[in-house]
Amino acid sequence: MSDVGGNNTTTPSGPPPQPGPETGYYGPQEPPQLIWLENASFAGNTMGGICYGMTFVLFFQCVFAIINSPNKDARKPMLLYVIFMFALGTIFTAGNLNLQQHSYIDFRNFPGGGPLGYALSQYSTWRGMTPNVVYTISNWFADGLLMYRCYVIYNMQKWVLVIPGIMFGGSISMGVITLYKSSRPGSNLWAGITVNFGLPYFVLSVALNVMLTLIISFRLLWHSRKYNLSTSSSGVYKRIVSMLVESCALYSLFSILFIGTYAAGNYASDLFLPILSQVQIIAPFLIIIRVATRRSVTDYIHGSSGSGSGYRGGNIVTGEIQFQTTQLSSFHTRSHASGHTTAPSFNTQTAMEDLSNDSFGDKKLHSVGTV
């Protein structure tokens, strides 16, 4: 959302000195607290621009990885998702820069608060609303992708999304109300009535990310322990968990920093909001890249059925995996020859498919490249 605000932006702590050679002061005739807030807003936008540069680089890496993915079915939807998220991040950055240009250059002598006063006055206009809307939409889609991955890895079982679904619905509701309240004439994101809805919105979003990451991680670690996989085999799942935790931690860290300062009405919240707008896009991009390029997985898992996998010339070649039932959630198959229950033939690629392939419930799951 637009990174300007504060509850006490016009409360002076003393009149500024008169500009001139006698005082050596050539700054604006504004209260020191307001000048501090403008500094925070400027610094936050600068850091947000740096983060957008990261988003820009990751976008092209995602596109390259998706185009070169052997899973043709997953290319189009994931490519559209990446392009859509990048477009939202670009619109946010461009909209924020446009608002900053008008605030600090075109209308810097705006009566009643200078640059910051002008920026706050634009919250109910298209110039102020555009960054807020695209921020909220990108947040919903980032959470939605993580929910989809959780849904897939639990074999399309709807019960696993009951609580996350309620939280996601609450996040959407609070987001819509926050947008409405902050866009009312004379209001903004830091207005008292807006904070009452904005704070639950941000808290629900970060809580949902943490919960989904824990649920997915539990599923992978549970499977690893249930079948007493070898050290190298269990390490594959642990590395996948690490991949998810790293991406979640990146978003959670800046969310907590923003939420803490936002709830306290601290001006430092202006430092974290533009960064957070890009981090919530960077996090899913990192997962997509690492899944598509298999960076986090280097070993193979060989099962009892004998269908292994090999690495040839940079391409992962795997065999067919047989399951006794369509319910992959049990993660087991039976040997028709001996009648013993054994773990299925799993390999690295299969583990990654669990995170991103919607053919999870098929009776025969072919190991193909996924994004």
Stockholm file with secondary structure:
# STOCKHOLM 1.0

chainA/1-371         MSDVGGNNTTTPSGPPPQPGPETGYYGPQEPPQLIWLENASFAGNTMGGICYGMTFVLFFQCVFAIINSPNKDARKPMLLYVIFMFALGTIFTAGNLNLQQHSYIDFRNFPGGGPLGYALSQYSTWRGMTPNVVYTISNWFADGLLMYRCYVIYNMQKWVLVIPGIMFGGSISMGVITLYKSSRPGSNLWAGITVNFGLPYFVLSVALNVMLTLIISFRLLWHSRKYNLSTSSSGVYKRIVSMLVESCALYSLFSILFIGTYAAGNYASDLFLPILSQVQIIAPFLIIIRVATRRSVTDYIHGSSGSGSGYRGGNIVTGEIQFQTTQLSSFHTRSHASGHTTAPSFNTQTAMEDLSNDSFGDKKLHSVGTV
#=GR chainA/1-371 SS CCCCCCTTTTCCSSCCCCCBTTTTBCSCSSCHHHHHHHHHHHHHHHHHHHHHHHHHHHHHHHHHHHHTCSCHHHHHHHHHHHHHHHHHHHHHHHHHHHHHHIIIIITTTCTTTHHHHHHHHTTTSHHHHHHHHHHHHHHHHHHHHHHHHHHHHTTTCGGGGHHHHHHHHHHHHHHHHHHHHHTSTTCCTTSHHHHHHHHHHHHHHHHHHHHHHHHHHHHHHHHHHHTTCCHHHHHHHHHHHHHHHHHHHHHHHHHHHHHHHHHTTCTTHHHHHHHHHHHHHHHHHHHHHHHHHTTTCCCCCCCTTCCCEEEETTEEEECEEECSSSCGGGCCEECTTTCCEECCCCCHHHHHHHHHCTTTTCSEEECCCCC
#=GC SS_cons         CCCCCCTTTTCCSSCCCCCBTTTTBCSCSSCHHHHHHHHHHHHHHHHHHHHHHHHHHHHHHHHHHHHTCSCHHHHHHHHHHHHHHHHHHHHHHHHHHHHHHIIIIITTTCTTTHHHHHHHHTTTSHHHHHHHHHHHHHHHHHHHHHHHHHHHHTTTCGGGGHHHHHHHHHHHHHHHHHHHHHTSTTCCTTSHHHHHHHHHHHHHHHHHHHHHHHHHHHHHHHHHHHTTCCHHHHHHHHHHHHHHHHHHHHHHHHHHHHHHHHHTTCTTHHHHHHHHHHHHHHHHHHHHHHHHHTTTCCCCCCCTTCCCEEEETTEEEECEEECSSSCGGGCCEECTTTCCEECCCCCHHHHHHHHHCTTTTCSEEECCCCC
//
